[in-house]
Amino acid sequence: MSSASVAVAGHDLLGFTCQQMCAFMVERGLPAYRGRQLFQALHRRLVETLEDVPELPRALRTGLAAGTDLRPLSLTEVFEAADGTRRYLFTVRGGHAIETVWIPDGGRITLCLSSQAGCPMRCAFCATATLGLQRNLTAGEIVAQVLYVLRDAVHRRQQPRPAGINLVLMGMGEPLLNYDHVLHALRVLADPEGLHIVPRRVTLSTVGIVPGSWLWDASRTVRAWRFR
């Protein structure tokens, strides 16, 4: 599956890179800069609705709103620990639950992201294993976790600088079993027109998807893990 098809399917705007957003506008007879305006509004200003992007013509905002969903996550509950760690319980399409965690550490912030609702790996030590795999998350749903938590940080007056944000894919799911959407979401988050969370600030955790196992896909090699 190509990176383009990952994002474009279903007009998953939160899963578009800036380049894809510009191409999306051009395909509709609009200037490419409209895509850059929208991408920057979503990923730099952290807007939540198209009405918060007044630089776009009203007709365009109305048309986009009819076919896209900029709120793929519904917050169910937030749990806060004494050290400031915040665990967000979200509901995604289909009624499935996922978790995202905000972990403060001095001037740095680590966001722990989910890549799947549930998990098929059956690790004995993990509570998520009891759920089994419910479904993979889309690139937009993975990106939306970061955007939601950062918007909440702004409301709490704790907005970190992008250079101080680390990402770990250690939440629900085995990231390498949702490889295409995970890699594409990381490309979106690394886009210099947006949050620009560079690859050296990202850690992908895996239980070990090894050649010859029933989970291995030989077309996905270590070389493809690089951000290109």
Helices and strands as residue ranges (DSSP letters): H 3-8, G 9-11, G 13-15, H 18-27, H 33-43, G 50-52, H 58-67, E 74-80, E 86-92, E 96-105, E 108-112, E 116-118, G 127-130, E 133-136, H 139-155, G 162-164, E 165-169, G 175-178, H 179-190, G 199-201, E 202-204, G 222-225
